[in-house]
Structures are given as structure tokens and as C-alpha cells.
Amino acid sequence: MKIQFFVYSYIGFLSGIASILYVSLVRHVHPFNLMGMLLDVIAAVVLGGASLAGGSGTVLGTMLGVGMIYFIKNSLILMKIPSYWDPVVIGLIIIVSTGINAYRKILGRSGVKIIEA
Amino acid sequence: MKLKSILSGKRPAITYSKNMTFIIVLIVVFVVLSILQPTKFLSSTNLQQMAFQIPEFGVLALAMMVAMLSGGIDLSIIAVTNLAGIIAAIVLLSLSYPESLDLSMLLKGIMAEEAAVTELALQPPTGLKMFIIILATISVAIGIAGVCGLLNGVLVSVIRIPPILATLGTMKLYEGISLVITKGSPITNFPKPFLFIGSGTISVIPVPMIIFIVCVAAVSMFLNRTRLGFSIYAVGENSIAARFSGLKNTNVLIKTYLVTGLLAGVATILIISRVDSVKVGYGSSFLLQAVLVVILGGVSYLGGIGNVAGVVLGIFILRAISSGFNIIGFSNHFRNVIWGSMLVFVTIINYIIPKIAERLRFKTHSADM
């Protein structure tokens, strides 16, 4: 109970910090700013290896996940691919990466040995 | 002794039926709004307007409900709706005007420019030909949506990605595909006969309302009377138990998401024929509203609990409240505040009332002894 209370308060605190960063970066606020960001954030966290069911995940992994999404978005621009392709690529990455994880679990259950790196 | 009285099936002291609460809430909302603004709220224009707005959102909520009953969620319904709508619109326009339009012009967004459209002086075909074209459009929309749903189903059940992630990924994917096809420009100016589906009326009843009622009846029959519908409840309630009682969970889940996709396809037709245009991102605010209305309607987010009647009543309540607020003159943004607080409130009520009922039941039972 106490832990959950702390967790959600801490989330509020962190979003406050994020809002200061964002506002000082773009110098412009609007209620619908960053509206589409919610699902991107979930994608980044999950790419970083956190489990949706809870109980696993690391800060480093999450940062790597965030880095990966922005790294890919930026490289797409550098490669002169029209930005219409952004969501397609991000979607495919989410599906493939979570798919590999999920499929490994099935393999593990059926007795195939997975060699951990 | 206590256990025995529970097992002998004594009714609890308070029988709490969610649907009764909804009917009471709906009546209260209607009465309050009618007293506050009798001339405007009860006017036929307002009621007809509500009847035009409910169906497209309602069908999306039904789609979300089917997915949530199986213990999952489908975040991709809006993206599916957009993708299917865009492809259906391209099929519709290129079949209707085969000579004067070609695909590259269409994709550059020529139909959105008033001047260009008047210059082309397009004449839609009439009679049987138009009817066949409309049928083709509808089947293309529903077919594409079905394929999208099927992909969701395969990802969720065969590869076993958690539903929220699988559909998040496909949401991005479908959204991206629609963006790549249209480059973000709207497609509009559909032939007039097609618009009858979304904005026509048969005497005073709007056509979309009729389609919505048919959908509600079909989904309700599907969930309560068919084998597959019952299996969806079973898988949502307890997937391991369902598997050991001989259900093929994989098949059931694939079909669940297929049904969700098909319903999204129906919603596409309703939306594009009402607003006479289609564009990436149209209706993206409906996504979380659909989740909201499904949970308000008494469906458990864990799956297995909930019925069509609750969801439909929830939709009606939300629409009545929002149009009532519009009439009274609250700002449109204030509506979100109300809806958000309603969701929190209803969740709390749904959590507390069964607990109180349980406590009362134990009290009455111990009094019996």
C-alpha cells in the first residue's frame, strides 16, 4: 500500500520534471501537446525489457529503449526516408522485438534450451 | 454451517445489478436535462443529431468490448478504421469515376481541392452500377479490417505477445501504412448515393442508427448464443481452465480479434459516409473513449465479465450527457473533465459495492445461525 502510494507520487514528480524540460525546450504549451507520446513511452519501456506484468525491468534497459526509438527516428531522417515511414518502422520494431521475447518463452516452455548471452 | 448456507444458494441481502443502475442513471440524466432545457434537449433535431453520432462510436465500443471480454485489449481499432477507410475510399472513387481520375492524382489529394473537383465535373454512375460499387466498397472495407484483425489475432495467440503490446505495434504499423498511402492528405467528395449510408434517414430514423441496432443485436446473439461467443467468455475468465476443458485457446483468440476487426470495418463505413472524407488520424480521440465506455458499461478489464446491454447503455448515457452539456453551454473541453471523473467514480463504485454486498451477506448469514 505504502509502496504503491510512493510509486504513483513519484511518477507525478517525474512528469513534473519532464514538463519543465519540455516547456523550456519548445517554449510553448497547449493541452494536447505530447498527446500521442503516451503509447511511444510504453513502447520504449517495453523495448527496454520491462515486463508488462510487473516484476522485471531496469533503468538502463529503459534508457536504451528510449535511445533506440530516437536513434531510429533520427537515422530514418538521415537516410532521407520520408517521415511517413516512421510509424511503420516503429510498429514493426515493437512487433518484432516483443514477438521474439514472447516466442522465446514458448520455446522455453516446450523444453528447447535457450542459450543466454 | 456458514458454508452450507452459502452452498444452498441463499440470495445475498442486496442483489446488485449493474444494468439496473445504468437504466436508472440514464433516466435521471434524461429527466434532469429535459427539465433544465426542455425545448432544446427534447427537440427532434437534437435527438436526431444524437442518433447520428452514437452509431460510429458505438460500433467501435462494441469492437473494443469483444477484445476486452477475451481478457485482452485492442488499441489498433482506430488505426484499422483509418486504413480500411482509406483503401475503401480509393476503391470507391476509382470505381465511380474510372475515366476522369487516376490513382496518382487521387493520392495527391486532388479530391480535397474545391476548384479541381468542379473542373473535373464528375458524374457518379447511377442505378444498379452504383449499387454494386457501394457493395464492393463495403466489402473491401470490412475485408481489409478483417485482415488487420486477423494479424492482431495471430500475434496475440500464436506468438503470444501480450495483447496491449501486439496491438500497440500494429496500431503504429497500420497508421504508418495509411500515412504512406495518402501522405497525410484527406480523400473526400464521395459520390452522393454512398453518403446515404451515413447521413440518410428512413422516415425519421437515421440509417446509421439502424445499422447500429443490427450490430448490437448481432454481437449480442454472437456472445450469448454461439459456441464461439461462450468460448470468448471462458477464455477471458480463466484461460488455463478453458484450455483444460478442451477449448482451443489459439483459435478462439484469433477469431476474437477477427470479430473486432470486422466491427471496426463496419465503423469505418459509418464514419466515412457520414463525414464524407477520410484522413489519417481521424477519430483518434475515440480510442480511449471506447475503453472508457466499455469499462463504464461494466466490462471487467481482466476479461470474462460484461454484457452488450451495459455497454450500449453506457454509450447512451455518455452521449446524452455530452449533448446536454453542449446545450447548456459548457465548453467542449469541460466534457473531458466530466468523463474522466465519471470513469474514476464508476470504477470506485464498482469496486466498493460488491464488497459491501459481500459483507452484508455474511452478516445475514451469521444472523440466520
Contacts between the chains, C-beta under 8 A, distances in Angstrom:
chain1	res1	chain2	res2	distance
A	31	B	333	7.2
A	39	B	75	7.2
A	39	B	168	5.6
A	39	B	171	7.2
A	39	B	172	7.8
A	42	B	164	7.8
A	42	B	165	7.9
A	42	B	168	6.4
A	43	B	168	6.2
A	43	B	169	7.7
A	43	B	172	7.7
A	46	B	165	5.8
A	52	B	162	5.2
A	52	B	164	6.5
A	52	B	165	6.7
A	53	B	162	7.7
A	82	B	180	7.9
A	82	B	183	8.0
A	84	B	176	7.1
A	84	B	179	4.3
A	84	B	180	4.9
A	84	B	183	6.1
A	84	B	184	7.1
A	85	B	176	6.5
A	85	B	180	6.3
A	86	B	176	6.8
A	87	B	172	4.5
A	87	B	173	7.1
A	87	B	175	4.8
A	87	B	176	3.3
A	87	B	179	6.3
A	88	B	172	7.4
A	88	B	173	5.9
A	88	B	176	3.1
A	88	B	177	6.2
A	88	B	179	7.8
A	88	B	180	6.5
A	89	B	176	7.3
A	90	B	172	5.0
A	90	B	176	7.6
A	91	B	169	5.0
A	91	B	170	6.5
A	91	B	171	7.1
A	91	B	172	3.1
A	91	B	173	3.2
A	91	B	174	7.6
A	91	B	175	7.5
A	91	B	176	5.8
A	92	B	169	7.5
A	92	B	173	6.2
A	93	B	169	7.9
A	94	B	165	6.6
A	94	B	168	6.2
A	94	B	169	3.5
A	94	B	172	6.5
A	95	B	155	6.5
A	95	B	161	7.3
A	95	B	166	6.8
A	95	B	169	3.8
A	95	B	170	6.7
A	95	B	173	6.8
A	98	B	161	4.7
A	98	B	162	7.4
A	98	B	165	4.7
A	98	B	166	7.0
A	98	B	169	6.8
A	99	B	155	6.8
A	99	B	159	4.9
A	99	B	161	5.6
A	102	B	159	5.4
A	102	B	160	4.6
A	102	B	161	4.6
A	102	B	162	7.6
A	103	B	159	5.6
A	103	B	160	7.5
A	105	B	160	6.9
A	106	B	159	7.8
A	106	B	160	6.0
